[in-house]
Every structure is written in C-alpha cells, then in structure tokens.
Amino acid sequence: MIEALSEKETDVAEKALGKLSEDQVEAQLENFPEWAELNGQIQRTFQFEDFDQSIAFVGRIAEYAEQVQHHPDILIRYDKVTLTISTHDAGGITHKDFELARTVDAMV
C-alpha cells in the first residue's frame, strides 16, 4: 500500500517541482547568460570542435540525466549540441531545470 505524503512532504515536493513564474525565470536567467527561455523551456547551444567531442558531451549528459532522472531534449548537429530543458510534470520551467543547466555548464 502506498502511503500519502505528509503535508510538509507535499509542500517540499511542490516547491521542488513548482513551475516558476515568468519573472522568476527571467531572474534565474540572469545567472545563466548562455541560456534563453523558449516556449516555456530553457535552451542553450554548445559549440565543439568536431562530432566526436559533441557525442562525448552528450554521453556525459546522458549519464548524469539518468542518475538524477531529469532528461533534457538533445539535438546534435555535427559540432553543435542544443539542450532544451523543462519539467514536464510541472508544465514548465522549475528550479530543477536550472540545477540541470548549472551541472551541464560545468561539464563543458
């Protein structure tokens, strides 16, 4: 039998997954100058020297995303990788998305 979350646990979960307002997203983006908001998601394109470096980067992202169970959309174009991040369960951008962006930025 699955136990219901306590009120405190529910509040913590909602805060973690709560969709950020447009003002909150704009404020967060000030700390992420390479990222932009696009249709309720955050997005960044990374440039590499060649395809091998692009694929190696994607491999690192995939490994981390599996660990934290938060997966970006990934577009690979030879020496460019575009990541698009949102929290589908929340219906938009959350603090969790900016944490993933911060981690990915550190992988470059």
C-alpha positions, -999 to 999 in steps of 0.1 A, spaced: 0 0 0 13 35 -9 13 60 20 2 95 14 28 123 17 26 143 48 17 180 45 53 190 49 65 165 23 38 177 -1 50 213 4 86 204 -3 77 184 -34 55 212 -48 83 237 -42 108 215 -60 85 208 -89 66 241 -89 65 259 -122 83 292 -120 66 324 -129 79 344 -159 96 369 -135 113 341 -116 126 326 -149 139 359 -160 156 364 -127 172 329 -129 184 335 -164 205 364 -153 227 338 -137 228 318 -169 238 342 -197 242 314 -223 207 301 -218 174 315 -231 138 309 -225 119 295 -255 83 284 -253 83 275 -217 116 258 -217 153 269 -213 177 263 -241 214 265 -249 235 255 -279 271 243 -272 298 245 -299 325 219 -301 355 213 -324 340 182 -341 314 154 -339 334 132 -316 335 160 -289 298 166 -294 290 129 -288 313 127 -258 295 157 -243 261 140 -249 273 108 -233 282 128 -201 249 145 -201 230 112 -206 249 95 -177 241 124 -153 205 127 -165 199 90 -158 213 95 -123 190 123 -114 161 112 -136 158 145 -153 163 143 -190 169 172 -215 158 172 -251 190 169 -271 196 179 -307 230 170 -322 242 188 -354 278 177 -360 298 201 -339 268 217 -321 246 203 -293 214 220 -283 198 212 -250 162 221 -242 151 217 -206 118 218 -188 100 198 -161 71 181 -179 54 171 -146 52 208 -137 42 220 -171 71 244 -175 104 256 -160 113 248 -124 143 252 -101 152 216 -111 158 228 -147 182 254 -136 201 229 -114 205 207 -145 216 237 -166 242 245 -139 255 210 -139 257 208 -177 275 241 -179 302 226 -156 306 197 -180 320 218 -208 
